[in-house]
Amino acid sequence: ADFAREHAALPTLAYTHFQPAQPTTVGKRATLWIQDLLLDVEELDHRIETLRFRGVRGTTGTQASFLEIFEGDHDKVDALDQAVGKHMGFESTYPVSGQTYPRKVDFAVQSSLAGVAASLSKVGHDWRLLAHLREVEEPFEAEQIGSSAMPYKRNPMRAERICALARHVIVLAQDPAFTAATQWLERTLDDSAIRRIVLPEMFLSTDATLILCLDVTDGLVVNPAIVRARLDEELPFLASESLMMAAVKEGGDRQDIHEAIRQASHAAAQEIKEGRPNDLKERLANEPLLAGVKDQMDEILDPSLHTGRAAEQVVEFIEAEVSPVLERLADCLGVQGEVNV
């Protein structure tokens, strides 16, 4: 949230299909990461609120032994069931069970953790792509070695580790699905060994991934000059429609202007493909049909005019959606473990 707020208005090139699209802002892009995590918070809240206790049910869930102890008094059997559940910290118990609580519960819990891992993996992959573009980089220690063979490299090692651990959590979520799917009748024992491995690993791996994400976000580096240079390289293409509309307002023929911009754009694109700089801005400045807006060109190509409500969305999103969650979970904030994963 701090990162998004700090860079709320910094224009950057947005990508769809990892191809240049329209401008957005660095902060707006960060809100996409946050929103996924907020959905995970909602899912975890729901999972905790709906988690129940298996209850005092007996070997096959019939409560026969307890009914015998209480000499046929069903009310006492129910009262014991509820009392033990509350003693263990649960408001309710599952109304029926076999020998175990439903193994679908394990699947639901671990699916929630896999959802967190999916969100963190998306963030990690974005950081890796941005590191390749040199626009945003994870923190790099003064004596950190980026590559054992290439001294100049700054590999996004933490982001790669995040993606690796997140992948492990996502894959582990298949285990409880198979366990729930293969429970025979009232219970079979092929769930026991796998649960002893998977349940701890799911939680520990998710925790480790979150710790790494905290470490990166505490020191995420933005390189504004590179962000601006890459945006400027594409902006003449992206702003061509605005330029066309401005020329039409000055009395030009829309069809003729469209064709002139189209030809200039294709010629500039060919220049880029042949390894030369993007000269579209100069081509458009020298286009006779755009002479009426030549003095407006720098203003029209101002990237801040093409980011829509991105900056405002960041502020509104943080105030309305993020801050209430941060306040509610204030006791959890600031708790960070080691990063030696």
C-alpha positions, 0 to 999 in steps of 0.5 A: 500500500505504501509503495502504491501510494508513493508511485500513484501518479508515476506514468508507466507503460502498461502491457497486455500479452506483454506487448505495449498497450496503454499508459498506466501508473506504477502505483496502479499496477501495484493495486492489482497485486494488493487486490488479489491479496485482499481477495485471499484475506476474504477467503481466509476470513471465510475459512476461519469463520466457517471452520467447525469441530468434528465433535464427540462422535465415536468410532463411526460417527454414530455417538453410540458409546456416548448414548450408552454412557448417558443411559439413552439421554440424547440431550446430554449427548448433544450437550457434551458434543457442544461443550467439548467443541467450545472448549476446543475453541469452536462455536459449532460442530459438524452435524454428521461425520464418519470416523473423521471430520470431512476431509473436504475441509483439509482440501478447502483450507489448503485451497485457500493457502494455494490461493495465497500462493497463486497471488504471490506467484503472480507478484513474483512473476511481475517483479521478474518481468519488470526486473528484465525491463530494469524498471523495478528491481528487488532490493540488492545488498551491497555485497550480494552476488547476482551470478557466480559467472557474470559479475554484472548481473542482478538476478531477481533471486528473491522473486524467483524463490517466491515463484518456486515456493508458491508453485510448491504450495499450489501443487501440494493442494492436489494432495488433499483433493485426492485424499477427500476423493478416495475416503472409503465409506466411514473412513480409510487410513490412506489419509494419515501419512500424507496429511502429516507431510502435506499440512505442515508443508503447506503452511510453512511454505506459504509462510516462507513465501510471504516472508520473502514478499515482505522482504522485497516490498520493504526495499522495492526499487523504481528506476523512473528514468527507465520507466519514462524512457520506455514509455516515451518510446511507445507514447507517439504510437499510443497517443496517435488517436488523441493527436488525430482528434485534436487535428480534426478539431482544428478542421482537418479531414478525419479520414485523411489524417487517419491515413497520414498517421497510419502511414507514419506509424508503419514507417516508424515501426519499420525503423524500430525493427531495423534497429533505429530509434522511434522517429514517429514524433518527428514524422508527425511533426513534419506532416502537413495535415497535422500542422495545425496541432504541431505546437500542441504535440508535446502537450498531447504526448504528455504521459500524465494525460493518458493514464486516465483515473489511475492515480485517483483509483490508487488513492480511493482503493487504498482508503476504501479497501486497503486501510480498513483491512490494515487497521483490522489486522494491525496486530499482525503487521510488523511481524516478520521472520527470517528470510533464509529460505 
